[in-house]
Amino acid sequence: MKLFISCVFGLLFTAQAYAQLLIAPTRFVLDADTSVTEKIVVENNSDQPIRLEIKPIYRPVKASGLVRTDTSVTQSENIANWIKVSPPIIRELKPNQRRTVRLRMTALPADMPEGEYRAYLWFSPIAKAKDLSEVDLSVKAKSNDGSAFELNFHINSYVPVYVQKGVPVQDVKYHCDEQSITIRNDGNFQFNAKLNVDDHIEKVVLLRNAELTKPLPKGSKVSLVQNENSLFECVL
């Protein structure tokens, strides 16, 4: 049986360009009622020194077929202001060097509603510029007049931080039509399940207050399973 995995929230990725950055862990799930400090290890896996900036941010979710059902959710679920990182800038991370970054999450106010809140840690590595005399022409680009210049690529990475307040409660509805399945999460907590479509399995992660419509071939046998329990079945 083939396994396909898809997630509707932003994922951490590590890419190789001039600067390759390894990060661990790649996800945090924290308690909203407790102030905590967590450690993150970053490693420069490239052959060049890099400068690394880290900061907490909020990222709206964008995915095909996905809509947020609460227009104010992007403000209400954002907890970037409750997160601090230290140090926010590593001025030089040498090749194969590791550093520890600390995340400080402040407990959320007691009067905040129960639900799941989120933010991201944004990692922006930039390869430190070299003197052009030290750079081989094979890693330079040439302009129209034949002169060489160094291209300095960088790729940002994101680590999600989820904070749960209260006991998770599900409020999810399902609907099939001739060529799609719609999953609507009206709860304040994330919904996770396996979507079985004929001989394929797909992991679905749907954030709070969101609706996902997924087109599927007509005649498909569809089921949603969570912790080995069948939630919903239909034939398109």
C-alpha positions, 0 to 999 in steps of 0.5 A: 500500500502506498503512503502519501503524507500531506499537511496543511500547515507550514513545514520545516524544511532544510535545503542545500544552497550556499548555507545548509542549516540543520535544526532539532527539534523540528516541532514544539507542543507546549502547555499554555499554563506553564512558562517554559524554556526549551533548547534548540540545536542548530548546526551549519552543515555547509562549507562556509560560515553563516550568519543566522537570525532567529525570531518568532513570527506568525504565518497564515496558513495557505493551501489548496482547498483550505479556508479559515472559517473564523475571520479573526482566527489569525489574530486570536491564535497568534502567540508570537508575542509570548515567545522570546529567543536567545540569542536572536542573532548568531553572527558567525556559525562556522562549518560543522559548528553547533550552537544552542538557541533557547526558546522562552515561552511565557504562560498564556493569560488565564482569561484566554479561551481554551484552544490551540495557539501557534507561532513559528520560529523563523531561521534565516541563514546567510552565507557570509560574503567572501572576497571575490579573489577567494571564490572560484569561477565555478561558483560565480555567475557571469554578467553580460560583460563577462565580469564575475559576481558572487551569488549569495543564496539563503533559504529560510526555515520554520519550526512550528510552536503549538500551545494547548490550553485546556483539554482538546475537544473535537468538533468536526464535520464531514461531507462527500459529493461526487468529486470531493470530500470536505472536512470542517473543523469548528473546534479550537483544536487541531484535527488529525486523521488518516484519509484512505482513498482506495489504495492510498493513505494520506495524513490530514492535519487541519488547524482549528476553525478551518475547512478543507475541500479535497478533490478526488476521482469519481467512484473513489472509496473514501474513509477517515480513520483516527487512532484505528477508529473509523470516523467517516466513510463514503463512495464518491 
